Amino acid sequence: MLSFLTLLPFTLILEGAQYASVFGGAAGAGASGLGLLATLCICGFLHFLYNQFSYVVLQRVNPVTHSVGNTMKRVAVIVSSIVVFKNEVTTLNKIGTAIAIFGVGLYSQVKRLKPNVKK
């Protein structure tokens, strides 16, 4: 909360005009400024919860395992956006997703073949 209160004046001074145009655009699209503000607050809170959850998971698993899980999360987000929002899939998207899935599969196979050695 302290960081929010400290940075709020700087944010308003440096980026206040951009926020005004966004709220104006939302009003032009039929959305209320208060509704947009509520949506932004909800998104910020959900991202905060995601970060907290990520730290909890990181404390319980190997950092490499955490990184692999994060990679799979990104792939899931890409696939979900393609299915739900009908986003265009470029060749670069396909190659990147294939590399990520291949890397996770390769890691899983190596992890399965080589048992965990505790020191």
C-alpha positions as CSV (number, residue, x, y, z in Angstrom):
1,M,0.0,0.0,0.0
2,L,2.9,2.3,0.8
3,S,4.4,1.8,-2.7
4,F,1.0,2.5,-4.3
5,L,0.6,5.8,-2.4
6,T,4.2,6.8,-3.1
7,L,4.0,6.2,-6.8
8,L,0.4,7.5,-7.4
9,P,1.4,11.2,-7.8
10,F,4.2,10.3,-10.2
11,T,1.9,8.1,-12.2
12,L,-0.7,10.8,-12.5
13,I,1.8,13.5,-13.4
14,L,3.6,11.4,-16.0
15,E,0.8,9.4,-17.5
16,G,-2.4,11.2,-16.5
17,A,-3.1,12.5,-20.0
18,Q,-3.0,8.9,-21.3
19,Y,-5.5,7.7,-18.7
20,A,-7.8,10.6,-19.6
21,S,-7.9,9.5,-23.2
22,V,-8.5,5.9,-22.3
23,F,-11.4,6.8,-20.0
24,G,-12.7,9.1,-22.8
25,G,-12.5,6.3,-25.3
26,A,-14.3,4.0,-22.9
27,A,-17.1,6.5,-22.5
28,G,-17.3,6.8,-26.3
29,A,-17.7,3.0,-26.5
30,G,-20.6,3.0,-24.1
31,A,-18.7,1.9,-21.0
32,S,-18.6,3.9,-17.8
33,G,-15.4,5.3,-16.3
34,L,-16.3,3.7,-13.0
35,G,-16.8,0.4,-14.7
36,L,-13.4,0.7,-16.4
37,L,-11.7,1.6,-13.1
38,A,-13.3,-1.4,-11.4
39,T,-12.1,-3.7,-14.2
40,L,-8.6,-2.3,-13.9
41,C,-8.6,-2.8,-10.1
42,I,-9.8,-6.3,-10.5
43,C,-7.1,-7.1,-13.1
44,G,-4.5,-5.6,-10.8
45,F,-5.7,-7.6,-7.8
46,L,-5.8,-10.9,-9.9
47,H,-2.2,-10.2,-11.1
48,F,-1.2,-9.6,-7.4
49,L,-2.7,-13.0,-6.5
50,Y,-1.0,-14.7,-9.4
51,N,2.4,-13.3,-8.2
52,Q,1.7,-14.5,-4.6
53,F,0.8,-17.9,-5.8
54,S,3.9,-18.1,-8.0
55,Y,6.1,-17.4,-5.0
56,V,4.4,-20.1,-3.0
57,V,4.9,-22.6,-5.8
58,L,8.5,-21.5,-6.2
59,Q,9.2,-22.2,-2.6
60,R,7.8,-25.8,-3.0
61,V,9.3,-26.9,-6.3
62,N,12.6,-26.8,-8.1
63,P,13.2,-23.5,-10.0
64,V,13.6,-25.3,-13.3
65,T,10.2,-27.1,-12.7
66,H,8.7,-23.7,-12.0
67,S,10.1,-22.3,-15.2
68,V,8.7,-25.3,-17.2
69,G,5.3,-24.8,-15.6
70,N,5.4,-21.1,-16.5
71,T,6.3,-21.9,-20.1
72,M,3.3,-24.3,-20.3
73,K,1.1,-21.6,-18.8
74,R,2.2,-19.3,-21.6
75,V,1.4,-21.9,-24.2
76,A,-2.0,-22.4,-22.7
77,V,-2.6,-18.6,-22.8
78,I,-1.7,-18.5,-26.5
79,V,-3.9,-21.5,-27.4
80,S,-6.7,-20.1,-25.3
81,S,-6.5,-16.7,-27.1
82,I,-6.5,-18.5,-30.4
83,V,-9.6,-20.5,-29.5
84,V,-11.6,-17.9,-27.6
85,F,-10.7,-14.7,-29.5
86,K,-10.0,-16.2,-32.9
87,N,-6.6,-14.6,-33.0
88,E,-4.6,-15.0,-36.2
89,V,-1.8,-17.6,-35.9
90,T,1.4,-16.6,-37.6
91,T,4.2,-18.9,-38.6
92,L,6.4,-17.4,-35.8
93,N,3.6,-18.2,-33.3
94,K,3.5,-21.8,-34.4
95,I,7.2,-22.2,-34.3
96,G,7.5,-20.6,-30.8
97,T,4.7,-22.8,-29.4
98,A,6.2,-25.9,-30.9
99,I,9.6,-25.1,-29.5
100,A,8.0,-24.5,-26.0
101,I,6.1,-27.8,-26.1
102,F,9.1,-29.7,-27.4
103,G,11.3,-28.3,-24.6
104,V,8.8,-29.2,-21.9
105,G,8.5,-32.7,-23.3
106,L,12.2,-33.1,-23.5
107,Y,12.6,-31.9,-19.9
108,S,9.9,-34.3,-18.7
109,Q,11.7,-37.2,-20.4
110,V,15.1,-36.3,-19.0
111,K,13.5,-35.8,-15.5
112,R,11.8,-39.2,-15.8
113,L,15.0,-41.0,-16.9
114,K,17.3,-39.4,-14.4
115,P,16.2,-39.8,-10.8
116,N,16.4,-36.9,-8.4
117,V,19.7,-36.9,-6.5
118,K,19.4,-35.1,-3.1
119,K,22.6,-33.7,-1.5
